């Protein structure tokens, strides 16, 4: 699957649909996402986009918004 913002938002909504991912830019900082959600997101990124997220990239800045997650996926896909 091609990484797009809509695809990332759909992935996030499957994990936790209580958040407006189109406007929220502090998903981790505001605790809208739990550590369990982040683990589920990392697993879903691997399944949906065939991209592994290394431990060094599991930082709040990479998961605070759908856009940040998309940028992480694109960057990691380019590094492969």
C-alpha positions as CSV (number, residue, x, y, z in Angstrom):
1,X,0.0,0.0,0.0
2,X,1.2,3.5,-0.8
3,X,1.7,5.6,2.2
4,X,-0.7,8.5,2.1
5,X,-2.1,10.7,4.9
6,X,-5.6,9.2,4.3
7,X,-4.1,5.7,4.6
8,X,-2.3,6.6,7.9
9,X,-5.5,8.2,9.3
10,X,-7.5,5.0,8.4
11,X,-4.8,2.9,10.2
12,X,-5.0,5.1,13.3
13,X,-8.8,5.1,13.3
14,X,-8.7,1.3,13.3
15,X,-6.6,1.4,16.5
16,X,-8.4,4.3,18.3
17,X,-11.3,6.1,16.7
18,X,-11.8,8.6,19.5
19,X,-9.4,11.1,18.1
20,X,-9.6,13.6,15.2
21,X,-6.4,12.6,13.5
22,X,-6.7,15.3,10.8
23,X,-6.2,18.1,13.3
24,X,-4.5,16.6,16.4
25,X,-0.8,17.4,16.6
26,X,-0.1,16.2,20.1
27,X,-1.2,12.6,20.1
28,X,1.5,11.4,22.4
29,X,2.0,14.6,24.5
30,X,-1.8,14.8,25.2
31,X,-1.9,11.1,25.9
32,X,-4.5,10.6,23.2
33,X,-2.4,7.5,22.3
34,X,-1.3,5.1,24.9
35,X,1.9,3.0,24.8
36,X,-0.3,0.1,23.7
37,X,-1.7,2.1,20.9
38,X,1.8,3.0,19.7
39,X,2.8,-0.7,19.7
40,X,-0.3,-1.4,17.7
41,X,0.5,1.4,15.3
42,X,4.1,0.1,14.8
43,X,2.7,-3.4,14.1
44,X,0.1,-2.0,11.6
45,X,2.8,0.1,9.9
46,X,4.8,-3.1,9.3
47,X,1.7,-5.0,8.0
48,X,0.2,-2.2,5.9
49,X,3.3,-0.6,4.5
50,X,6.0,-3.3,4.9
51,X,8.2,-0.9,6.9
52,X,9.9,-1.8,10.2
53,X,10.1,0.9,12.8
54,X,13.5,0.7,14.6
55,X,13.6,1.3,18.4
56,X,15.6,4.6,17.9
57,X,12.6,6.0,16.0
58,X,10.0,5.2,18.7
59,X,10.0,8.8,20.0
60,X,7.0,11.1,20.7
61,X,7.9,13.5,17.8
62,X,7.4,10.6,15.3
63,X,3.9,9.8,16.7
64,X,2.4,13.1,17.7
65,X,0.4,13.5,14.5
66,X,-0.8,11.6,11.5
67,X,1.5,13.7,9.3
68,X,4.5,12.9,11.5
69,X,3.7,9.2,11.2
70,X,3.4,9.5,7.5
71,X,6.8,11.3,7.3
72,X,8.3,8.5,9.4
73,X,6.9,5.8,7.1
74,X,8.1,7.6,4.0
75,X,11.6,8.1,5.4
76,X,11.9,4.5,6.6
77,X,10.7,3.2,3.2
78,X,13.3,5.3,1.4
79,X,16.0,4.0,3.7
80,X,15.2,0.3,2.9
